[in-house]
Amino acid sequence: MHTCSKCHKEPSVYFRAYSGEYLCKKCFIRSIEEKAARTISKHSMIKYGERVAVGVSGGKDSLSLLYVLKRMFDDHDRKPEDLIAVTIDEGIEGYRDESLQIVKDFCAQLGVQGKILSYKDLFGVSIDDAMVLRPSERMSSCSMCGTFRRRAIDLAAESVGADIVATAHNLDDQLQTFMINLLAGDVERIGWIHPEPVEYAGGMKKIKPFIELYEHEIVFYALQREIPFQSEECPYMNESIRTDLREFFNRMEKEHPGIKNNAYASMVKVSEKLRAAAEPRGYRKCTMCGRDATGDVCSVCKMVDALRKKPQIM
């Protein structure tokens, strides 16, 4: 049994291979919360008085983010209404019901207001419907869900008067997204994978406070804080190359501790250079829904239009 490398008092419960540290429960928890706080401060993610909508799915990342932000807001005497949980019901039968209940119960426990919107209500189609309606298997569940989710979270945040949308994307998520775009040859998107807040044309700001944290450390944090979360994974997740990339990076990290941190640092440098060289993003108004778009028609309307080619469900 090793003694904690930080406090030198308590027995360790966690070995951080990439730093060589043995951490007790208290020091491990503090390290996660302090790193998230440093990320927020370093990138000026949240200013006092801004209302934050947290995208909460019921998984370990998003519930942990809500918990961490709640503690921060309480420590800074922020008003309860400045932090709101927004949850999206994709419409996956036998999967989403459990997580929705977990979110409701956890929000009640923390004293945080919650808002739920569904794909069905917003777009007229659930993900289960979309899987039947999609014109080709090349239109993966993750690409459809990601397109709808981003818009749904924006709409939910706007409906509660939020200034900021906080999502629980972690370091692993960012590396996977970087590789997906790299393998797809989508250089422009690589330029937008970075830790700084993104402000869209409508004024909404999007932040990722967990962007410098390993996924498996967030899991361990949730367990140590006794945060309830849905352990069952999305039934459609294996359609995406993301699963293969997750396994690849986890294997590399096990064999070469710290390689994810090194890869993340390289990703940020590449993103910064591509962003500096890119033309400023121009926004137009979608001719179908009137929301911001980079072209004449936004990605959501394109997706819905493609699915409407099978009118028996839509």
C-alpha positions as CSV (number, residue, x, y, z in Angstrom):
1,M,0.0,0.0,0.0
2,H,1.4,3.4,-1.1
3,T,1.0,6.6,0.8
4,C,-0.5,9.6,-1.1
5,S,2.2,11.5,-3.0
6,K,0.6,14.9,-2.2
7,C,-0.5,14.9,1.4
8,H,1.9,12.1,2.5
9,K,-0.6,11.0,5.1
10,E,-3.4,8.9,3.7
11,P,-3.2,5.6,1.8
12,S,-3.5,6.0,-2.0
13,V,-6.6,4.8,-3.9
14,Y,-5.4,5.8,-7.3
15,F,-2.2,5.6,-9.3
16,R,-1.8,8.3,-12.0
17,A,0.6,6.6,-14.4
18,Y,1.4,9.6,-16.6
19,S,2.7,11.6,-13.5
20,G,3.8,8.8,-11.3
21,E,1.6,10.0,-8.4
22,Y,-0.2,7.9,-5.9
23,L,-3.3,9.8,-4.7
24,C,-5.6,9.3,-1.7
25,K,-9.3,9.9,-2.2
26,K,-9.3,13.5,-1.0
27,C,-6.3,14.5,-3.1
28,F,-7.6,12.8,-6.2
29,I,-10.9,14.5,-6.0
30,R,-9.2,17.9,-5.4
31,S,-6.9,17.3,-8.4
32,I,-9.9,16.9,-10.7
33,E,-11.8,19.8,-9.4
34,E,-8.8,22.1,-9.4
35,K,-7.8,21.1,-13.0
36,A,-11.3,21.9,-14.2
37,A,-11.2,25.2,-12.4
38,R,-7.8,26.0,-14.0
39,T,-9.1,25.2,-17.4
40,I,-12.1,27.5,-16.9
41,S,-9.8,30.3,-15.6
42,K,-7.0,29.8,-18.2
43,H,-9.5,30.1,-21.1
44,S,-11.8,32.7,-19.5
45,M,-14.8,30.4,-20.0
46,I,-17.2,31.8,-17.4
47,K,-17.6,35.4,-16.2
48,Y,-19.4,36.4,-13.0
49,G,-23.1,36.9,-13.7
50,E,-23.3,34.7,-16.8
51,R,-26.0,32.0,-16.8
52,V,-24.7,28.6,-17.7
53,A,-26.7,25.8,-19.2
54,V,-25.0,22.4,-18.7
55,G,-25.7,19.7,-21.3
56,V,-26.5,16.7,-19.0
57,S,-27.1,13.3,-20.6
58,G,-27.1,11.1,-17.5
59,G,-23.6,9.7,-18.1
60,K,-20.6,10.1,-15.8
61,D,-19.0,13.1,-17.7
62,S,-22.0,15.4,-17.8
63,L,-23.2,14.6,-14.2
64,S,-19.7,15.1,-12.9
65,L,-19.5,18.4,-14.8
66,L,-22.8,19.6,-13.3
67,Y,-21.6,18.6,-9.8
68,V,-18.2,20.4,-10.2
69,L,-19.8,23.6,-11.5
70,K,-22.4,23.5,-8.8
71,R,-19.7,23.4,-6.2
72,M,-17.8,26.3,-7.9
73,F,-21.0,28.4,-8.1
74,D,-21.8,27.8,-4.5
75,D,-18.2,28.7,-3.4
76,H,-18.6,32.0,-5.3
77,D,-22.1,32.7,-3.9
78,R,-23.7,32.5,-7.4
79,K,-27.4,32.6,-7.6
80,P,-29.1,29.2,-8.0
81,E,-30.7,30.2,-11.3
82,D,-27.3,30.9,-12.8
83,L,-26.8,27.1,-13.3
84,I,-29.3,25.1,-15.3
85,A,-29.2,21.5,-16.5
86,V,-30.5,20.9,-20.0
87,T,-31.2,17.3,-21.1
88,I,-32.0,16.0,-24.6
89,D,-34.2,12.9,-25.1
90,E,-33.0,11.4,-28.4
91,G,-35.8,8.8,-28.4
92,I,-33.9,5.5,-27.9
93,E,-36.4,3.0,-26.6
94,G,-35.2,1.0,-23.6
95,Y,-32.1,3.2,-23.1
96,R,-32.9,6.9,-22.5
97,D,-35.6,6.4,-19.8
98,E,-33.2,5.4,-17.1
99,S,-30.8,8.3,-17.7
100,L,-33.7,10.8,-17.7
101,Q,-34.7,9.6,-14.3
102,I,-31.1,9.8,-13.0
103,V,-30.8,13.4,-14.3
104,K,-34.1,14.4,-12.6
105,D,-33.2,12.9,-9.3
106,F,-29.6,14.3,-9.3
107,C,-30.8,17.8,-10.2
108,A,-33.3,17.6,-7.3
109,Q,-30.5,16.5,-5.0
110,L,-28.3,19.4,-6.0
111,G,-31.1,21.9,-6.2
112,V,-30.5,22.7,-9.8
113,Q,-33.3,23.5,-12.3
114,G,-33.6,21.1,-15.2
115,K,-35.1,21.4,-18.7
116,I,-35.8,18.5,-21.1
117,L,-36.4,18.7,-24.8
118,S,-36.8,15.8,-27.3
119,Y,-35.8,15.3,-30.9
120,K,-39.4,14.2,-31.6
121,D,-40.8,17.5,-30.4
122,L,-38.1,19.6,-32.0
123,F,-37.5,17.8,-35.3
124,G,-40.5,15.5,-35.7
125,V,-38.3,12.4,-35.6
126,S,-36.5,10.4,-32.9
127,I,-33.2,8.6,-33.4
128,D,-35.0,5.3,-33.5
129,D,-37.1,6.7,-36.3
130,A,-34.1,8.2,-38.1
131,M,-32.3,4.8,-38.1
132,V,-35.2,3.4,-40.1
133,L,-35.5,6.5,-42.3
134,R,-31.9,7.1,-43.2
135,P,-31.3,6.9,-46.9
136,S,-28.0,5.1,-46.5
137,E,-26.0,3.4,-43.8
138,R,-23.2,5.8,-44.6
139,M,-25.4,8.3,-42.6
140,S,-24.3,7.0,-39.2
141,S,-26.3,7.2,-36.0
142,C,-23.6,9.3,-34.4
143,S,-23.5,11.8,-37.3
144,M,-27.3,12.2,-37.2
145,C,-27.5,12.4,-33.4
146,G,-24.6,14.8,-33.2
147,T,-26.2,17.2,-35.7
148,F,-29.6,17.1,-33.9
149,R,-28.0,17.2,-30.4
150,R,-26.0,20.4,-31.0
151,R,-29.2,22.2,-32.2
152,A,-31.3,20.8,-29.5
153,I,-28.9,21.9,-26.7
154,D,-28.8,25.4,-28.3
155,L,-32.6,25.6,-28.3
156,A,-32.8,24.3,-24.7
157,A,-30.2,26.9,-23.5
158,E,-32.0,29.7,-25.3
159,S,-35.3,28.7,-23.8
160,V,-33.8,29.2,-20.3
161,G,-32.1,32.4,-21.1
162,A,-28.5,31.0,-20.8
163,D,-25.4,33.0,-21.9
164,I,-23.2,29.9,-22.0
165,V,-23.6,26.2,-23.0
166,A,-21.2,23.9,-21.1
167,T,-20.6,20.4,-22.4
168,A,-18.6,17.6,-20.7
169,H,-16.3,16.8,-23.7
170,N,-13.1,15.4,-22.2
171,L,-9.5,15.0,-23.5
172,D,-10.3,11.6,-25.0
173,D,-13.3,13.0,-26.9
174,Q,-11.2,15.8,-28.4
175,L,-8.5,13.4,-29.6
176,Q,-11.1,11.1,-31.2
177,T,-12.7,14.0,-32.9
178,F,-9.4,15.3,-34.2
179,M,-8.6,11.9,-35.6
180,I,-12.0,11.5,-37.2
181,N,-11.6,14.8,-39.0
182,L,-8.1,14.0,-40.0
183,L,-9.0,10.6,-41.4
184,A,-12.0,12.2,-43.2
185,G,-9.7,14.9,-44.7
186,D,-11.8,17.6,-43.1
187,V,-9.0,20.1,-42.4
188,E,-11.3,23.1,-41.7
189,R,-13.0,21.3,-38.8
190,I,-9.6,20.5,-37.3
191,G,-9.0,24.2,-37.0
192,W,-12.0,24.4,-34.6
193,I,-11.0,21.7,-32.2
194,H,-9.5,23.8,-29.4
195,P,-10.1,24.6,-25.7
196,E,-11.1,28.3,-26.1
197,P,-14.7,29.3,-25.8
198,V,-16.6,29.5,-29.1
199,E,-19.0,32.3,-29.6
200,Y,-21.6,31.9,-32.3
201,A,-23.3,34.5,-34.4
202,G,-26.3,34.6,-32.0
203,G,-24.1,35.5,-29.1
204,M,-24.2,32.1,-27.4
205,K,-20.9,30.9,-26.0
206,K,-19.9,27.3,-25.8
207,I,-17.3,25.9,-23.4
208,K,-15.7,22.6,-22.4
209,P,-14.4,22.7,-18.8
210,F,-13.3,19.0,-18.9
211,I,-11.3,19.2,-22.1
212,E,-8.0,18.6,-20.3
213,L,-9.2,15.6,-18.2
214,Y,-8.8,11.9,-19.1
215,E,-12.1,10.1,-19.5
216,H,-11.2,7.2,-17.1
217,E,-10.3,9.8,-14.4
218,I,-13.7,11.4,-14.7
219,V,-15.2,7.9,-14.2
220,F,-13.1,7.4,-11.1
221,Y,-14.1,10.9,-9.8
222,A,-17.8,10.1,-10.2
223,L,-17.3,6.9,-8.3
224,Q,-15.4,8.6,-5.5
225,R,-18.0,11.4,-5.3
226,E,-20.8,8.7,-5.4
227,I,-22.4,10.4,-8.3
228,P,-25.0,8.1,-9.9
229,F,-24.7,7.7,-13.6
230,Q,-26.0,5.4,-16.4
231,S,-23.3,2.8,-17.1
232,E,-25.2,1.3,-20.1
233,E,-23.8,2.6,-23.4
234,C,-25.8,3.8,-26.3
235,P,-26.9,0.8,-28.4
236,Y,-25.9,2.7,-31.6
237,M,-22.4,3.7,-30.5
238,N,-20.5,0.9,-32.4
239,E,-21.6,2.4,-35.8
240,S,-19.0,5.1,-35.3
241,I,-15.2,4.9,-35.8
242,R,-15.0,6.7,-32.5
243,T,-15.2,3.4,-30.6
244,D,-12.1,2.1,-32.5
245,L,-10.2,5.3,-31.8
246,R,-11.1,5.2,-28.1
247,E,-9.7,1.6,-27.9
248,F,-6.6,2.6,-29.8
249,F,-5.7,5.6,-27.6
250,N,-6.5,3.6,-24.4
251,R,-4.1,0.8,-25.5
252,M,-1.4,3.4,-26.4
253,E,-1.8,5.1,-23.0
254,K,-1.5,1.8,-21.2
255,E,1.7,1.0,-23.0
256,H,3.0,4.6,-23.0
257,P,1.6,6.6,-20.1
258,G,1.1,10.3,-20.9
259,I,0.8,9.8,-24.7
260,K,-2.7,11.2,-24.6
261,N,-1.5,14.4,-23.0
262,N,1.3,14.7,-25.6
263,A,-1.2,14.1,-28.4
264,Y,-3.6,16.6,-27.0
265,A,-0.9,19.3,-26.8
266,S,0.1,18.6,-30.5
267,M,-3.6,18.7,-31.5
268,V,-4.0,22.1,-29.9
269,K,-0.9,23.5,-31.8
270,V,-2.2,22.1,-35.1
271,S,-5.6,23.5,-34.5
272,E,-4.2,27.0,-33.6
273,K,-2.1,27.1,-36.8
274,L,-5.0,26.0,-39.0
275,R,-7.3,28.4,-37.4
276,A,-4.9,31.3,-37.8
277,A,-4.5,30.5,-41.5
278,A,-8.2,30.0,-42.2
279,E,-10.7,32.5,-43.5
280,P,-13.0,34.0,-40.8
281,R,-16.1,31.9,-40.5
282,G,-19.0,33.6,-42.3
283,Y,-22.6,33.0,-41.0
284,R,-25.8,33.3,-43.0
285,K,-29.4,32.6,-42.2
286,C,-30.7,29.2,-43.1
287,T,-33.3,29.7,-45.8
288,M,-35.5,26.9,-44.3
289,C,-35.4,27.6,-40.5
290,G,-33.8,31.0,-40.3
291,R,-31.1,30.0,-37.9
292,D,-27.3,30.6,-38.3
293,A,-25.7,28.5,-41.0
294,T,-22.4,28.5,-42.9
295,G,-24.3,27.9,-46.2
296,D,-27.8,28.5,-47.6
297,V,-29.3,25.6,-45.6
298,C,-28.1,24.5,-42.2
299,S,-27.0,20.9,-41.4
300,V,-30.1,20.2,-39.3
301,C,-32.5,21.1,-42.1
302,K,-30.4,19.1,-44.6
303,M,-30.7,16.1,-42.3
304,V,-34.4,16.4,-41.7
305,D,-35.0,16.9,-45.5
306,A,-33.0,13.7,-46.2
307,L,-35.1,11.7,-43.7
308,R,-38.4,13.1,-45.1
309,K,-37.9,11.1,-48.3
310,K,-39.6,8.3,-46.4
311,P,-42.9,10.0,-45.4
312,Q,-44.5,7.0,-43.7
313,I,-43.0,8.0,-40.3
314,M,-42.4,11.7,-40.7
